[in-house]
């Protein structure tokens, strides 16, 4: 969605605030509201770690809520309808997007392993 997101595996909440312009307390609120779609992992120190896809979702939510004027309920409904549309497209294309997702996940894991080996 946004090309200005650096190419790294995880982002701390402060980095996400800088990238998106959304305050930390709002991010935590959205996490509670959009829990199924938006669940950052937590480090051993209980610090939230966001992945690129979550930052893209945050930017999408920011657009829906702030620019397009959706309510929280309306944004949830919009996200659900997009997810249903994507699921239908995945089934129609024979699972090719799922394969791409697995390949992306594999490359992320390889990068993580290289980082940990250093």
Beta strands, then each sheet from edge to edge (+ up, - down):
strand 1: 11-12
strand 2: 41-42
strand 3: 48-50
sheet 1: 1+ 3- 2+
end
